[in-house]
Amino acid sequence: MSLLSSLLTSYEMGRDMRHEVIVGVERRRRWREEEKLSILEKVGLNGATVSDVARCHDITRQHIYQWRQELRR
């Protein structure tokens, strides 16, 4: 099977797959130190996990872990 026919077969098989449409411009957000601290303080309040807080603020868990590490330095 040639590469082209392989790609076409893959395309045909995947036609019913879900496609995501991203609308708008993605950009990097800048967080002020006060905002970071405010978000970090919410972890643990009333049992809130890192995942809960991250989801609430539309950030990744890694942001919170990284900000914690920066704070420790």
Beta strands, then each sheet from edge to edge (+ up, - down):
end
